[in-house]
Amino acid sequence: MEQVIAKKYARALFNAARENNNIEKYYDELKDILNVLKNKQIYKIITNRGIYIKQKMSFVDAILDGYDKEIINFLKLIISKHRETIFDEIFIEYEKLYMDYKGIINATLISAHPLDLKTIEEIRNKLESNFNKKVSINQTVDESILGGLKILIGNKVIDGSIKGKLDLLLKNLVTAS
């Protein structure tokens, strides 16, 4: 349910950003605000139901001085609707819209050991030619895959790991019996 609500808020803000020609600016400011809200004291104040909404609005104005008025009003709307606990989900949904708009896809590259920059760049180039989009790579090390690579792009999994091949072999042996 929260993801559906987050998508609606993100889509509304993205449409407003597109109308105002501020897609990139809103994305950058939302990312900054998300970092501000990671401060435990600030998060406690914003999410505390015992604090009057008017006081929260004044607090938001004070801590976000200098940010775009539309972004501040958007955060105030979220607070007034008691949706402040899903701000990070709203940002994630906005980021998906932003990345799609920019023609960028996120890929998580999982390897048993850290990869050098040249190897990561070769993988990025291969993925970009296969998907015809720019690829942003987030590398993760997971020793449990034993070797090889595992790539996650959206809901697609490209599993070239040794563990994945062993699991597939075991599955085939079990079903063959």
Backbone as a ProteinNet text record, in pm:
[ID]
protein_1_A
[PRIMARY]
MEQVIAKKYARALFNAARENNNIEKYYDELKDILNVLKNKQIYKIITNRGIYIKQKMSFVDAILDGYDKEIINFLKLIISKHRETIFDEIFIEYEKLYMDYKGIINATLISAHPLDLKTIEEIRNKLESNFNKKVSINQTVDESILGGLKILIGNKVIDGSIKGKLDLLLKNLVTAS
[TERTIARY]
82.3	0	86.8	189.8	275.3	346.7	383.9	453.4	359.9	233.8	135.3	120.4	113.2	101.1	227.5	343.1	470.7	478.9	432.4	434	346.8	231.4	140.8	204.7	264.2	329.6	447.8	528.1	645.4	603.5	501.2	454.3	400.6	328.3	275	389.2	490.1	603.6	681.8	699.3	773.1	700.6	569	491.8	505	502.9	522.6	663.2	761.2	900	913.6	845.8	852.3	787.5	674.8	607.3	695.1	768.2	854.4	995.2	1019.9	1152.8	1259.4	1224	1312.8	1336.5	1331	1343.3	1474.4	1583	1715.5	1729.9	1683.7	1694.7	1615.7	1493.7	1412.3	1478	1535.6	1603.4	1718.9	1801.3	1915.2	1869.3	1765.4	1717.3	1652.3	1578.9	1518.8	1627	1733.7	1844.9	1906.9	1926.1	1979.5	1886.1	1757.7	1660	1656.1	1666.7	1670.5	1788.1	1902.5	2019	1994.8	1927	1894	1802.6	1705.4	1609.8	1671.6	1790	1858.9	1917.2	1925.2	1966.8	1858	1895.3	1796.7	1710.7	1772.5	1695.7	1593.1	1636.2	1544.4	1431.6	1466.3	1365.2	1263.9	1311.3	1221.1	1122.4	1171.7	1083.8	979.3	1024	932.8	826.4	863.9	770.2	693.4	724	658.4	515.5	418.5	276.7	234.8	318.6	288.3	321.2	391.2	425.4	321.8	270.3	169.9	226.1	140.1	181.4	234.1	172	217.4	363.1	398.8	536	630.9	584.6	666.4	690.5	587.6	600.7	704.9	701.9	801.8	941.2	951.1	1078.9	1132.2	1044.1	1082.6	1133	1060.9	1105.7	1245.7	1271.6	1400.6	1514.6	1492.5	1603.8	1623.7	1522.5	1533.5	1537	1581.5	1594.4	1689.8	1646.7	1729.8	1689.4	1608.6	1560.3	1442.8	1414.6	1304.8	1173.9	1094.2	968.1	874.5	875.5	790.2	827.9	956.5	1004	965.1	982	944.6	794.5	714.7	569.6	531.9	605.9	580.6	605.3	716.2	745.6	640.2	595.8	490.9	360.3	330.2	210.3	221.5	337.2	359.9	340.3	393.9	380.2	234.4	165.3	25.4	-65.5	-25.2	-102.9	-50.5	42.4	103	169.4	240.3	310.8	463.1	509.4	651.4	737.9	680.1	757.8	787	719.9	746.3	821	884.1	956.9	1064.9	1134.4	1239.7	1182.1	1063.5	999.2	956.7	910.7	872.9	995.4	1107.9	1231.3	1272	1265.2	1301.6	1215.2	1086.6	996	1026.7	1057.1	1094.9	1223.9	1317.3	1445	1424	1332.2	1301.3	1249.5	1159.5	1106	1216.8	1302.5	1414	1509.3	1545.6	1638.7	1578.6	1451.3	1384.9	1383	1353.6	1351.5	1488.6	1594.9	1731.3	1787.4	1712.2	1759.2	1871	1864.2	1966.8	1903.2	1973.9	1928.3	2032.9	1985.3	2075.1	2104.8	2229.7	2270.9	2353	2325.2	2405.5	2493.4	2621.9	2721.1	2775.2	2749.7	2791.5	2905.4	3015	3130.2	3184.8	3262.8	3320.6	3435.8	3496.8	3609.9	3592.1	3650.4	3640.2	3698.2	3631.5	3676.2	3749.6	3845.9	3918.1	3829.8	3864.3	3784	3772.5	3879.2	3876.7	3772.1	3764.3	3666.8	3524	3504.1	3371.1	3329.9	3423.8	3394.8	3360.5	3430.1	3399.2	3259	3222.4	3087.7	2983.5	3011	2918.6	2896.3	3005.8	2993.7	2911.1	2931.9	2856.5	2707.6	2677.8	2538.3	2472.3	2545.4	2490	2459.4	2543.1	2514.9	2398.5	2383.3	2271.9	2138	2137.1	2012.3	1984.5	2080.2	2067.2	2030.6	2086.8	2068.1	2198.6	2212	2327	2306.4	2415.3	2408	2488.3	2423.1	2488.6	2513.5	2640.9	2675.7	2707.9	2648.9	2677.4	2741.9	2868.3	2937.1	2923.5	2896.9	2885.5	2972.9	3037.9	3118.4	3041.7	3025.1	2957.1	3037	3115.3	3202.8	3126.2	2997.6	2919.9	2891.3	2911	2886.2	3005.1	3111.7	3232.3	3318.7	3261.1	3335.5	3237.1	3288.3	3200.5	3131.9	3023.4	2948.5	2798.9	2731.9	2586.4	2547.7	2459	2418.2	2267.5	2225.1	2083.4	2046.7	1950.3	1901.4	1749.5	1694.9	1550.3	1510.1	1418.4	1377.8	1446.9	1551.1	1628.4	1752.5	1785.8	1905.1	1987.3	2110.7	2204.5	2303	2288.3	2367.8	2475.3	2597.2	2712.5	2804.9	2747.1	2828.5	2846.9	2952.5	2977.2	2867.3	2827.3	2719.7	2591.7	2558.7	2438.7	2444.9	2560.6	2576.9	2567.4	2624.8	2614.7	2470.2	2398.8	2258	2175	2200.4	2129.2	2162	2287.2	2328.5	2260.3	2258.1	2190.8	2041.9	1978.5	1835.9	1810.1	1895	1879.8	1899.8	1995.7	2019	1900.2	1839.9	1725.8	1605.1	1580	1464.4	1487.4	1613.3	1643.2	1625.3	1627.9	1618.1	1480.1
-119.9	0	126.5	126.7	244.9	271.4	164.1	182	246	209.7	268.9	417.9	451.9	591.8	668.4	607.7	671.8	698.1	603.9	622.2	740.5	754.2	865.1	1000	1011.4	1136.4	1166	1062.9	1081.8	1123.3	1059.6	1091.9	1235.1	1276	1412.5	1514.5	1489.4	1581.2	1580.9	1464.4	1455.3	1532.2	1520.5	1596.3	1746	1788.6	1930.9	1974.4	1889.6	1920.6	1933.5	1846.3	1851.6	1980.7	2018.4	2142.1	2264.5	2261.4	2373.6	2362.8	2256.3	2231.4	2221.7	2152.9	2140.5	1995.7	1902.4	1760.6	1733.1	1780.7	1756.8	1829.1	1953	2031.4	1964.7	1919.9	1854.6	1724.3	1651.6	1526.8	1554.8	1651.8	1686.2	1733.2	1815.3	1866.4	1756.1	1667.5	1555.6	1466.9	1445.5	1364	1431.6	1563	1637.6	1628	1645.8	1642.5	1504.1	1401.5	1265.1	1248.8	1306.5	1301.2	1381.1	1494.8	1575.8	1495.2	1426.1	1350.1	1225.1	1187.7	1073.6	1111.3	1242.2	1287.1	1245.1	1168.9	1110.2	1214.3	1325.3	1428	1492.7	1522.7	1584.5	1487.2	1360.5	1260	1245.1	1246.9	1235.2	1351.9	1471.4	1588.7	1579.3	1545.6	1540.2	1432.3	1317.7	1205	1199.9	1288.8	1287.3	1340.2	1254.7	1294.4	1387.6	1396	1483	1630	1655.4	1792.9	1843.7	1962	2019.1	2036.9	2015.4	2026.1	2166.3	2268.9	2406.2	2423.4	2362.5	2369.4	2294.7	2180.6	2104.4	2185.7	2257.8	2339.2	2449.1	2513	2616.3	2555.8	2436.9	2366.8	2335.1	2287.9	2256.7	2383.3	2493.4	2620.1	2657.4	2635.1	2673.4	2585.2	2453.8	2364.7	2355.2	2393.2	2382.6	2518.7	2618.7	2752.1	2747.4	2801.9	2803.6	2698.8	2601.3	2501.1	2558	2496.6	2539	2535.7	2641.2	2652.9	2535.9	2489.3	2376	2249.6	2226.7	2109.6	2122.7	2241.1	2264.4	2242.2	2296.7	2277.6	2131	2059.1	1916.9	1841.5	1872.6	1808.3	1844.7	1968.2	2009.5	1934.3	1912.5	1835.3	1693.2	1632.7	1497	1493.5	1593.7	1600.4	1622	1710.2	1739.2	1618	1529.2	1407	1288.1	1316.3	1213.7	1102.1	1142.4	1047.2	1062.3	1134	1163.1	1037.6	928.2	805.8	734.4	775.5	710.5	803.4	907.6	999.5	927.8	832.2	761.6	677.6	618.1	544.3	639.1	757.9	857.9	896.8	917.5	950.9	838.1	715.1	600.5	598.2	623.4	624.4	742.2	858.9	974.2	943.9	879.5	845.5	751.6	657.6	567.8	647.4	740.9	825.2	910	964.4	1047.6	966.8	848.3	763.6	722.7	689.8	653.3	771.4	888.7	1011.3	1039	1016.1	1041.1	925.9	814.5	700	624.7	619.7	553.1	435.3	322.5	209.9	179.7	135	96.8	-51.5	-85.2	-224.9	-248.8	-359.4	-400.3	-514.3	-495.5	-592.7	-661.9	-792.3	-867.7	-960.6	-950.3	-1036.1	-1088.5	-1196.3	-1254.5	-1169.3	-1091.8	-1005.9	-870.3	-764.6	-632.9	-637.4	-567.5	-562.4	-432.6	-437.5	-315.6	-228.7	-102	-5.3	-42.2	-98.3	-136.3	-244.2	-343	-451.2	-397.6	-310.8	-251.6	-171.1	-97.2	-16.2	-105.3	-217.5	-311.3	-369.1	-403.2	-456.2	-348.8	-224.3	-113	-95	-94.5	-76.9	-188.9	-311.8	-426.4	-412.9	-375.7	-358.5	-243.4	-132.9	-18.2	-54.8	-136.4	-175.5	-274.4	-359.4	-455.2	-389.1	-290.2	-227	-94.9	-45	83.9	197.1	194.1	298.6	315.8	430.9	450.6	361.9	309.4	218.7	275.9	284.5	325.1	197.5	170.4	44.8	68.2	-16.3	-21.1	-157.2	-158.4	-284.9	-330.9	-460.9	-522.1	-646.8	-670.1	-790.9	-887.6	-1010.6	-1116.4	-1245.1	-1281.2	-1397.9	-1528.2	-1528.4	-1652	-1696.6	-1608.8	-1651.6	-1730.4	-1736.9	-1816.7	-1763.3	-1715.9	-1663.6	-1624.5	-1568	-1522.9	-1393.3	-1363.7	-1239.7	-1265.6	-1178	-1176.6	-1031.1	-1006.3	-869.5	-858.6	-758.1	-731.6	-600.4	-606.9	-487.2	-490.7	-402.1	-403.8	-538.8	-607.4	-739.6	-851.3	-816.3	-915.1	-954.2	-1082.1	-1133	-1206.9	-1165.2	-1234.8	-1302.7	-1433.9	-1506.1	-1589.7	-1538.7	-1611	-1651.4	-1660.6	-1694.8	-1845.9	-1886.4	-2029.1	-2088.5	-2016.2	-2063.5	-2083.1	-1989.2	-2001.4	-2122.5	-2148.4	-2265.3	-2394.7	-2396.7	-2515.1	-2540.3	-2434.2	-2447.6	-2502.7	-2452.6	-2500.3	-2647	-2684.6	-2823.8	-2914.5	-2872.7	-2950.5	-2965.2	-2858.5	-2862.4	-2960.5	-2957	-3047.8	-3192.3	-3217.9	-3352.8	-3404.6	-3318.2	-3357.4	-3388.9	-3307.4	-3330.4	-3447.6	-3482.1	-3594.5	-3728.3	-3726.4	-3852.2	-3908.8
0	0	0	85.7	93.5	-37.8	-109.4	-237.1	-339.6	-337	-428.7	-399.2	-271.4	-230.9	-269.8	-245	-279.3	-429	-509.7	-655.5	-697.1	-634.5	-668.6	-637.2	-519	-480.6	-573.6	-600.1	-686.1	-826.6	-879.5	-1014.8	-1019.9	-916.6	-912.7	-909.7	-826.2	-819.1	-950.3	-1009.9	-1136.1	-1246.5	-1250.8	-1350.7	-1329.1	-1202.4	-1172.4	-1212.7	-1187.5	-1224.3	-1375.4	-1448.5	-1594.7	-1646.8	-1587.3	-1627.8	-1601.1	-1489.8	-1451.2	-1507.2	-1582.2	-1639.6	-1530	-1420.3	-1304	-1261.7	-1353.7	-1318.4	-1246.7	-1302.9	-1244.1	-1109.6	-1101.7	-978.2	-865.7	-894.5	-792.3	-746.7	-840.9	-806.2	-709.6	-742	-656.8	-518.9	-515.1	-387.2	-303.8	-368.6	-295.4	-234	-308.9	-259.4	-136.4	-142.9	-28.4	92.6	68.7	177.9	241.5	159.1	212.5	308.4	273.7	363.1	489.9	478.4	596.7	689.5	632	712.9	775.8	732	794.4	929.9	959.6	1091.6	1190.5	1292.2	1383.8	1455.1	1497.6	1567.8	1474.9	1353.4	1256.5	1223.2	1200.3	1167.2	1280.5	1405.7	1520.5	1525.3	1496.9	1499.2	1388.1	1268.2	1152.4	1171	1230.7	1240.6	1372.4	1466	1596.1	1583.5	1611.8	1601.5	1716.1	1819.6	1932.3	1905.2	1797.5	1761.1	1661.3	1685.5	1596.5	1455.2	1357.8	1218	1187.3	1246.2	1224.3	1268.7	1381.6	1431.3	1337	1285.1	1191.4	1063.9	1019.5	898.3	918	1034.7	1066	1071.7	1127.7	1135.8	995.8	908.1	769.6	700.4	718.2	658.6	706.3	834.7	892	841.7	838.1	800.3	649.5	572.7	426.9	358.9	432	375.1	255.2	143.5	23.5	-79.2	-38.9	-134.1	-214.3	-326.3	-412.2	-333.6	-350.3	-276.1	-305.9	-430	-468.8	-390.2	-371.9	-296.9	-149.6	-93.5	46.4	64.7	-26.8	-18.4	-34.6	-118.3	-136.4	-5.4	60.8	188.7	293.4	292.6	386	359.4	232.6	197.1	251.9	235.5	286.1	437.5	506.2	652	691.3	621.7	656.4	635.2	546	520	601.9	693.4	779.7	698.8	593	507.1	518.6	620.9	633.4	649.3	698.4	716.2	583.8	475.7	346.5	250.5	305	217	137.4	201.4	127.9	14.4	32.6	-76.4	-189	-151.6	-252.2	-333.1	-264.5	-336.1	-430.3	-385.8	-470.7	-596.3	-580.7	-696.7	-788.7	-731.5	-812.5	-888	-819.1	-882.2	-1001.6	-989.3	-1101.9	-1221.3	-1195.7	-1303.3	-1364.9	-1280.5	-1325.8	-1414	-1366.9	-1442.1	-1576.6	-1576.4	-1701	-1796.7	-1745	-1825.5	-1887	-1808.2	-1855	-1938.6	-1947.7	-2024.4	-1954.6	-1822.2	-1742.4	-1669	-1666.9	-1586.9	-1480.9	-1366	-1257.2	-1266.9	-1248.1	-1246	-1120.2	-1054	-940.7	-987.5	-973.1	-1016.7	-891.9	-881.5	-764.1	-805	-733.1	-759.8	-627.8	-635.5	-514.7	-461.7	-550.8	-514.7	-582.3	-525.9	-591	-733.4	-824.9	-964.2	-990.8	-1083.8	-1118.4	-1209.5	-1218.6	-1294.5	-1441.9	-1499.5	-1641.1	-1665.8	-1578.8	-1592.3	-1577.3	-1479.4	-1458.7	-1581.5	-1638.3	-1757.4	-1877.1	-1892.4	-2001.3	-1985.1	-1861.6	-1834.1	-1862.8	-1819.6	-1844.8	-1994.9	-2072.5	-2217.9	-2281	-2236	-2289.5	-2255.9	-2130.6	-2089.4	-2165.4	-2182.9	-2256	-2400.3	-2463.1	-2601.6	-2607.3	-2505.5	-2503.6	-2473.8	-2383.6	-2341.4	-2412.3	-2488.6	-2557.1	-2461.4	-2342.4	-2242.3	-2167.6	-2101.7	-2013.8	-1890.5	-1838.4	-1723.9	-1607.6	-1493.4	-1369.2	-1289.6	-1258.4	-1191.4	-1044.9	-962.4	-819.7	-794.8	-755.7	-734.6	-590.5	-573.5	-442.3	-439.5	-328.8	-312.1	-223.3	-273.4	-199.5	-219.2	-120.2	-131.9	-147.4	-107.9	-115	-258.6	-358.1	-496.8	-552.3	-475.6	-503.2	-616	-722	-835.5	-945.1	-1052.5	-1159.9	-1123.1	-1193.8	-1171.6	-1168.2	-1098	-1097.5	-1119.8	-1216.2	-1247.6	-1229.4	-1152.9	-1130.5	-1198.1	-1289.5	-1357.7	-1350.2	-1267.3	-1246.7	-1190.5	-1261.3	-1215.6	-1294.1	-1370	-1445.7	-1366.9	-1373.7	-1308.2	-1412.9	-1428.6	-1515.3	-1420.7	-1406.2	-1306.5	-1373.6	-1371.4	-1422.3	-1308.9	-1187.6	-1071.5	-1062.4	-998.2	-978.3	-891.1	-787.9	-700.8	-780.7	-869	-950.7	-1041.7	-1099.1	-1186.9	-1107.7	-986.9	-901.6	-858.4	-823.5	-786.1	-901.3	-1022	-1141.1	-1168.6	-1154.8	-1174.5	-1073.7	-948.1	-843.3	-871.2	-914.1	-947.7	-1061.6	-1163	-1276.4	-1234.9	-1143.6	-1096.3	-1015	-934.6	-853.6	-942.9	-1043.1	-1130	-1225	-1252.5	-1339.9	-1269.9	-1136	-1059.8	-1058.8
[MASK]
+++++++++++++++++++++++++++++++++++++++++++++++++++++++++++++++++++++++++++++++++++++++++++++++++++++++++++++++++++++++++++++++++++++++++++++++++++++++++++++++++++++++++++++++++

